[in-house]
């Protein structure tokens, strides 16, 4: 029983990180931008949230004011979103305005974001002094406080489903909202048109550049929330240079394919990937040899989905038609 | 209103001046960052970078070793990229090549060294080639997205590596393979002209020349160029796009597999999940920036290794975090990527439309 509870918790926790990453990337890819900088933007979100929380807590401490819970949440949240979106802005400027290659720009963004985050993470650890580990305990408490603790539900339900900070539930809201946005609104339709065939969208009067910019920046901002959740909620408001954000970020990229570019499908499959990510790490119980084969699973399954989707050629499961290609009006 | 025009007439030296200007601009920004962080004179810091890259023969050879590695991978990617096949699976292709090489060292240790090295070379190339072949055939037959497919292949290769590590680890349970054949040196690159890394350099340079000639002067190289420009043109010309895709990406993967062979036999003498260490990704940038010209790759690899090693040097000298190198490198790469725009396009004032 205990082990099942642990598994569900891990699936939801890591699934949430992956979900933010993949829903953000779905939005971006729907505009035709294949951003391979997802791990980088998640890193940027993580470090921005941590740094802003650290300075806010320190400012409160030195001025003797008790930090307000609203600000404890709002400051890191906005910092994470905006800084990650700034990463998206760099990417957009280079690929959309300056027409640089998307793959190369995205990979550079990953290198840059990871370097930036680990550099400042290390420096913050130093700045915090003491044992060399930064800790923003008050912020972390605010983020991980259970949102539904008032519900009179059986203990087991509470522990598995309702004992998380608000970001876990916000991820679900964001995924559902992205689904509605893409499928039920005009703006969403326009965005998809841009990703499928920018020339046609342009001819129909849709501002291609603006849609691409907005989708990419908002998408990377959402991905950045994955880093925020990992940093302030899951590991409790410190910095660990363990490369986990990077692994989860690439899983998010894989998940976009697995979910065939549908936010709702990424909702449940994120938890599945979260589970697949964690099961092998219950190391003591599982031998290491099958463990590494097990860890291949998400990627193998993703490849199978990729092949299957191209085999069946079903229209609604295909990647956006212009994915990875820049649009030059002059070359129509 | 500003209008963007395609430009095709830029001379070679003008292109390089533009890129150089981008690098200088990025270095200035980096200097500001370095100064803000450390309050040190940036020129002095850049100077100490120079020391850390070329300072002594030992350091210089370490630089050469790293450049050879990056160069080999970048050269491997060139054919695929020229065909506009986005092989971002070099990381995985290096690893499977490395696994093959390490397996030979472990199980075929009683062969004569020269023969063993040849076997390792062949098998590593075959393994890397296979890792390229799989996504290539899917692309050719089913038109799957190769960027995503090759990306996934990387992670399968990483897990495959840790799977093999559990078989070969010494001592049992350590999770590390350790140095293979530390006493017999079987499967190690021999010293040439008294230098440990000479063979690394020679293999890389030979590949530079061979791939250059292959792309520019052979029928197959021409087919790659045509397929890269337009699938339809290729079809009209009677070139089988499918066959060229599979062949080219397999070759590309095989060269990356050879890079894995160098990584195991020529430097690490071990295998781990970090044997490729992100080089496969950085080499993508090398190949792209050099515009698939393998000789330019020498320069770009040198630039990247300079930044990386130089930043390591500053990090240790001035007691700052090593990850700074990635930040500095990222900024420089952003600038170079952006500068390509000014090479391919020019901004022109358009006449008012309703005049």
Interface residues (C-beta under 8 A of the other chain):
Chain A: X34 X36 X90 X93 X94 X97 X98 X99 X100 X101 X103 X104 X105 X107 X108 X109 X110 X111 X112 X113 X114 X115 X116 X118 X119 X122 X123 X241 X250 X253 X254 X257 X288 X289 X292 X293 X295 X296 X298 X299 X300 X302 X303 X306 X307 X309 X310 X311 X319 X323 X324 X328 X330 X331
Chain B: X4 X5 X6 X86 X88 X138 X142 X143 X144 X145 X147 X148 X149 X151 X152 X153 X155 X156 X159 X160 X162 X163 X166 X167 X175 X278 X281 X282 X284 X285 X288 X289 X320 X321 X323 X324 X325 X326 X327 X329 X330 X331 X333 X334 X337 X338 X340 X341 X344 X345
